[in-house]
Amino acid sequence: MTKLPRVTNNPSKLILARAATGVFFGNYTEVGPDIQIYTIYGREGYNLLGNDPRETGEAISGPQDPGGRAGGNWFNKYQAIRTINTYLRAVNNTVNLTAGEKAASLGFAQTMKAAMFLRLAVRSGTYGLPIDVDRPIDAAPAPFVSQAAAFAYVSALFDTAKTNLQAAGSVAFPFPIAPGFESFNTPPLFLQFNRALKARAEVFRATLLACGATCWTNAQTALGESFLTRTGLPASLSLGAHYGYNTDANEPQNPITEKLDAVRYFVHPSLAALVQNQAGGAPDARWSAKTRIVAPPRDLNGVSSNIKPVMYNDNSGGTSIADLGADIPIIKNEELLLLSAEVNLGLGNKTAAIADIDSVRIHSGGLAPSTLTIVSADSAFVTEILYNRLLSLLWEQGVRWIDARRYGRLASLPIDRPGDQVFPSMIVPAGECDARGLDSPCTPPVTP
């Protein structure tokens, strides 16, 4: 009789703790590449280093190569999910955890799995994605499901994780908490992180899939159970979970930070024209804190910018130097306030939406309150929310592209050269299209 691998055959608490560390490590998968490619797609920024012609070619003018970058950006996330699935089997197969520790471990892993699937759903758009991937290696490939089915799965998985985290009670996690999650180091606190991501998923469902009041209400409930706070501003704006980076050898290091004279990452120059001014004439404080003007401008293949992103740099002492230990937010209170503004708008509570918007404008941007009123058009609210998301989350998720897709505003993104285009999603890898008997790029699947 073939024995199960040791990690899934009644593993010890120590082995499970090491496996949990692997789940945390998988969370770092493609963070840098996601930020880079989404900022390029959404004209939030560019990579102008010049060592890869895809940065100013394929990514902004096409055609996208389904067997190249798109495949790597796809498969690595599924490798992280495979690690989580192995860990979940190990937890279910052990007798070396108490019932509470088991519930805590399951809730943790299911939350991380839902988070990775959410990143995949955002990436692939209407192409859909496989979700039934916990299969033997010799089994048939998992079928694709529609975008709607993928988001429904993600939402339900966050809720399953919630049930387990609640069942864990006050028990301690039987593994060390990774850097960046210090504020969520118990099951009740980790549940707040779970609920924050659940709220993001429901807001994305509401806007991408027009699921109406059901999704808006789900998001509102999740926000109420998250770490959202309107007290302690502005300090509490940064409260949240982060990709925790470290300058030590063999530790994950920030993939975006670089010195000012580096010629890799640049902010798209179109953003400068969007920046609103404070009462005294100074630009939005977020713009001043997160960007620097450099000379001369970097020009590559007809794409040019002289604005550097410095949100991950050490900007103390009047300089701006690379900081490989700078954390990147996964989700923070500042985003939750803006998600709340979207929810309140979606539910018709414009007064509350204005309050949420203004809390971010005032405390993060140093701006005066918005000019919105309850009779302002919904489109004006959306414009104001997306402006604040762009400045508050600059170079954290690629939100200019994500949000333009969510609200049907891709046509508003700038085109720098004749023949360039803005893509509605990342292409599905050719091998996955072949498995479905479709030409690449795949046509969107129907809901199973």
PECORBEL-V318608 format. One record per residue. N is the residue number from 1. OMEGA is omega in whole degrees, -180 to 180 (NA if undefined). BURIAL is b if it has 9 or more other C-alpha atoms within 8 Angstrom, else e. Layout:
# PECORBEL-V318608
n = (N N)
omega = (OMEGA OMEGA)
burial = (BURIAL BURIAL)
This chain:
# PECORBEL-V318608
n = (1 2 3 4 5 6 7 8 9 10 11 12 13 14 15 16 17 18 19 20 21 22 23 24 25 26 27 28 29 30 31 32 33 34 35 36 37 38 39 40 41 42 43 44 45 46 47 48 49 50 51 52 53 54 55 56 57 58 59 60 61 62 63 64 65 66 67 68 69 70 71 72 73 74 75 76 77 78 79 80 81 82 83 84 85 86 87 88 89 90 91 92 93 94 95 96 97 98 99 100 101 102 103 104 105 106 107 108 109 110 111 112 113 114 115 116 117 118 119 120 121 122 123 124 125 126 127 128 129 130 131 132 133 134 135 136 137 138 139 140 141 142 143 144 145 146 147 148 149 150 151 152 153 154 155 156 157 158 159 160 161 162 163 164 165 166 167 168 169 170 171 172 173 174 175 176 177 178 179 180 181 182 183 184 185 186 187 188 189 190 191 192 193 194 195 196 197 198 199 200 201 202 203 204 205 206 207 208 209 210 211 212 213 214 215 216 217 218 219 220 221 222 223 224 225 226 227 228 229 230 231 232 233 234 235 236 237 238 239 240 241 242 243 244 245 246 247 248 249 250 251 252 253 254 255 256 257 258 259 260 261 262 263 264 265 266 267 268 269 270 271 272 273 274 275 276 277 278 279 280 281 282 283 284 285 286 287 288 289 290 291 292 293 294 295 296 297 298 299 300 301 302 303 304 305 306 307 308 309 310 311 312 313 314 315 316 317 318 319 320 321 322 323 324 325 326 327 328 329 330 331 332 333 334 335 336 337 338 339 340 341 342 343 344 345 346 347 348 349 350 351 352 353 354 355 356 357 358 359 360 361 362 363 364 365 366 367 368 369 370 371 372 373 374 375 376 377 378 379 380 381 382 383 384 385 386 387 388 389 390 391 392 393 394 395 396 397 398 399 400 401 402 403 404 405 406 407 408 409 410 411 412 413 414 415 416 417 418 419 420 421 422 423 424 425 426 427 428 429 430 431 432 433 434 435 436 437 438 439 440 441 442 443 444 445 446 447 448)
omega = (-179 180 174 174 -173 -175 -179 -178 -179 -177 177 177 179 179 179 178 177 179 177 175 176 176 177 -178 178 178 -180 -174 171 179 179 179 178 180 -177 -173 180 177 177 179 -175 -179 170 179 180 166 -176 -179 175 -179 -179 -176 180 -175 179 178 -176 -173 -177 177 179 -7 177 -179 -177 -179 -177 -177 -179 179 180 180 -179 -170 -177 177 178 174 177 178 177 176 179 180 177 178 180 177 -179 180 -179 -175 -177 171 -174 173 172 179 178 178 177 -180 178 -179 179 -180 176 -174 179 175 -180 178 178 179 -180 176 176 177 178 -179 177 -178 -166 175 -173 175 -176 -177 173 177 -179 -170 179 -174 173 -175 -179 179 177 179 177 180 172 170 -178 176 180 180 179 180 177 178 -180 -179 -180 -180 174 -179 176 177 178 -180 180 179 176 180 -180 -180 -176 -179 177 173 -180 179 179 178 -177 173 -178 -180 -176 -179 -176 -170 172 179 178 178 178 176 177 174 177 -178 177 178 175 179 178 -179 -178 175 178 176 -177 -175 180 -170 176 -179 168 -171 -179 -179 179 180 176 180 179 178 -180 179 179 179 -177 179 177 176 176 178 177 179 6 -174 -176 178 -176 179 178 177 -175 163 -175 -178 -172 180 180 180 176 175 177 -179 -177 -174 -174 -174 175 -179 -173 -178 174 -174 -180 -171 177 173 -180 -175 -180 -178 -177 -179 -179 -170 176 -177 172 -176 -179 179 178 -180 174 -175 179 179 -179 -177 -170 -178 174 175 178 179 -6 176 176 179 180 176 178 177 -172 173 173 -178 -179 172 -177 -178 179 179 168 -175 -180 175 178 178 177 -178 -179 178 -177 179 -179 180 174 -178 167 173 -174 -176 179 177 -179 177 180 172 177 177 177 -179 -179 175 -180 -180 175 180 -174 178 178 179 179 -180 180 179 -176 178 179 179 -174 -171 180 -177 -175 -176 171 175 180 177 -179 172 -178 178 176 180 177 -178 177 176 -179 179 -179 178 -177 174 -178 175 -179 -178 -178 -174 -176 178 174 -176 -170 -171 179 177 -178 -176 177 176 -177 -175 175 -177 179 -178 180 -179 -174 173 -172 -175 175 180 176 179 176 -175 -180 178 172 -178 176 -178 -176 -179 178 176 179 -179 180 -179 -177 172 177 3 -179 170 -177 180 173 178 -178 NA)
burial = (e e e e e e b b b b b e b e b b b b b b b b b b e b b b b b e b e b b b b b b b b b b b b b b b e b e e e e b b b b b b b b e e b b b e e b b e b b e b b e e b b b b b b b b b b b b e b b e e b e e b b b b b b b b b b b b b b b b b b b e b b e e b b b b b b b b e e e e e e e e e e b b b b b b b b b b e b b b e b b e b b b b b b b b b b e b e b e b e e b b b b b e b b b b b b b b b b b b b b b b b b b b b b b b b e e b e b e b b b b b b b b b e b b b b e e e e e e e b b e b b b b b b b b b e e e e b b b e e b b b e e e b b b b b b b e b e e e b e b b e e e e b b b b b b e b b b e b e e b b b b e e b b b b b b b b e b b b b e e e e b b b b b b b b b b b b b b b b b b b b b b b b b b b b e b b e b b b b b b b b b b b b b b b b b e e e b e e e e e e e b b b e b b b b b b b b b b b b b b b b b b b b b b b e e b b e e b e e e e e e b e b e e b b b b b b e e b b e e e b e b b b e e b e e e)
